[in-house]
Amino acid sequence: MRVLLINNDGGGFCDHVEVDAGMTVTQLFERHIKSGKPTDYLIRVNRLPVPSEQVLQEGDRVSITPTKIEGARS
């Protein structure tokens, strides 16, 4: 099945990606974000924050945005 993945990390990208039925948000993150931990990102499905074990559905819109920006001062 296909979902729209919006990656706001670094240069970012947006594309439809194929995922397996039953795939969770965490599994999608691990497949497409090679560095970092899911806890350092705000992950939304269809514009709503979701738990890490949220199962994706056909046509979902997933956005991944870092909550910690490297080099930023607090």
MIVEX-468550 format. One record per residue: residue in three letters; x, y, z of N, C-alpha, C, CB in turn. Coordinates in steps of 0.2 Angstrom, whole numbers, plus 5000, padded with zeros to 4 digits. Glycine has a CB too. Layout:
N
ALAXYZXYZXYZXYZ...
This chain:
74
MET500449945000500050005000500450065000499550005006ARG500250124998500550184998500350235003500550214991VAL500850275006500750325010501150385008500950315018LEU500950445010501350505008501850515014500950565006LEU502550515013502950535018503250605017503550475018ILE503250645022503550715022504050715027502950765023ASN504650715025505250715029505550785030505850665027ASN505450815036505750885037506450885040505250925041ASP506750835040507450825043507950845037507550755045GLY508450895039508950915035508650945029509350855033GLY508850925023508550955016507850935015509050925011GLY507650885018506950865018506750835011506550915019PHE506150805011505850775005505150755006506350715002CYS504750745001504150725001503950674995503650785001ASP503750614996503650574991503150514994504250534989HIS502750484989502350424990502850364991501850414985VAL502750324996503150274997502750204998503650285004GLU503050154996502650084997502850065004502850034992VAL502350045008502450015014502049945015502150055020ASP502249905019501949835020501249845024502349785023ALA500749805023500149805027500349795035499649755025GLY500149835039500249825046500849855049500349745048MET501249895044501849935046501649985051502149965040THR502049995056501950045061502350115060502150025068VAL502150165063502550225062503250215064502250285067THR503450185069504150175071504550135065504150135077GLN504250085063504550045057504650085051504049985055LEU504150135049504250175044504850225045503650215042PHE504850255051505450295053506050265052505350315060GLU506150205055506750165055507050145048506750105059ARG506550135043506650125036506950185032506050095033HIS506650245034506850305030507250355033506150335028ILE507350355040507750405043508350365046507350445049LYS508950375043509450335045509850355051509950335039SER509750415054510050435060509550465065510650485058GLY509750455071509250485076508750435079508850545073LYS508350455084507950415087507250445086508050405095PRO506750395086506050425085505850475090505550365084THR506050465096505950515102506150585101506150485108ASP506650595096506850655094506550695089507650655093TYR505950665087505550685081504850695083505650645075LEU504450745080503750745080503450705074503450815081ILE503150655075502850615070502150625070503050535070ARG501850645064501150655064500850605058500950725063VAL500250585059499950555053499250585052499750475055ASN499150605046498550645044498450715049497950605045ARG499050745050499150805054499050795061498650855051LEU498950735064498850725071499450685074498250685072PRO499750705080500250665083499950595085500450705090VAL500350545084500150485085500650445089500050445078PRO500450385093500950345096501350305092500550295101SER501950285094502450255090502250185087503050245094GLU501750155090501450095087500850105083501350045093GLN500750165081500150175076500250135070500050255075VAL499750095068499750055061499550105056499349995062LEU499950105050499850145045499250115040500450155040GLN498850165037498350145033498450165026497650165035GLU498150135021498250165014498050235013497750125009GLY498550275010498350345009498550395015497650355007ASP498850365020498950405026499550465024499250365032ARG499550515027500050565026500450575032499650635024VAL501050555032501550555038502050605037501850485038SER502050645042502650695042503050685048502350775043ILE503750695047504250685052504650745053504750625050THR504650775059504950845060505450835066504450895061PRO506050855065506450855071506250905077507250865069THR506350885083506150925088506850955091505850895094LYS507450925089508050955091508450965085508450905096ILE508651035084509051055078509751055080508751115076GLU510151025077510951015078511251085078511250965073GLY511551105083511951175083511551225085512151185076ALA510851215087510451275090510551275097509651255089ARG510551345099510651355106509951355110510951425107SER510051335116509351335120509251395124509351275125
